[in-house]
Amino acid sequence: MKNSLETRLGLFVALIVLAAFFIMFILGGFERFRGGIRVVALFKSVQELKLGDRVKMAGVEIGKVEKISLDPQQNKVRVTMHLRAEAPVKTDTIARIQFAGLMGQNFVSLEFGSEKAPLATEGTQLNSVEQPDLGAIMQKLDNVASGVENLTKSFTGDKIDSLFGPLIGFIQDNREPMTKTIANLRDTSAQIASGQGTVGKLIFDDALYNTALNTVSNLQSTGDEIKTALGEAKKIINDVNAGQGTIGKLVKDEALYNETTASMTNLKEILQKINNGQGTIGKLVNEQDFYKNAKLTLQKVDKMTEGLEDQGPLSVLGILAGNLF
């Protein structure tokens, strides 16, 4: 009897321990005995989130919701989450409450933070993003459905006639002109399809196509010639920059530059001397006596030529000698 009672007590205790194990596993109680950190996020509404709900990152469970409380100072709900030690949660991680389906359980979804952000520590407050309330979404869908229903009700009876009646009347009154217009469009499209008229020739005439093709070929040839000319011009410019050829030497040769500068300096000095009346050319240009003597000589020559018209050779020589000396 003693052994039977001890056996029963042992089985009873084992059942209690097993039941407690399952209850703690379902409620997430073992998370309290594991290592990890606790982080906090504030939400305007937790949307039926409960204690023990899962915390996921990229669909992988990394913790449980440990506490939900009101924060009257900020008028929000404070959600405390117990995360596993290996969870890669950063200080800039964003938390949001999501649901697994229309009939699914809510959970907290955490996004990956940036690479350079430090890992979250005990008590870190994460940034949060509010998800649309499912109840509000269903209410909006219900309002839309009601609006569609009212709209379909309005498209009945006399209202449809009032909407489409004027259009039907217009079509009936203008049936003959519209029929002729459609016939004209059909004839025009047939003529275009047969290559008649300007549009038809533009579409179907091979001569126009050949002309356009030749024009494009000529443009391409011209473009190749222009490209060749530009290449040659570039080569000439490169030769000039390298000091090759006559122009290149004129541009790059320092000796030629110095000689040209010296020549221009000498020319400038000569012109200054001429302007100042120095030298033979300067005196010829600037002295008034030379100008008067040259003018007097020309007058004597002119007078002498007038007297030579009726004189013989000997007389001419005598007159010339007399006038000149």
Order of alpha helices (4+ residues) and beta strands (2+ residues): alpha-beta-beta-beta-beta-beta-beta-beta-alpha-alpha-alpha-alpha-alpha-alpha-alpha-alpha-alpha-alpha
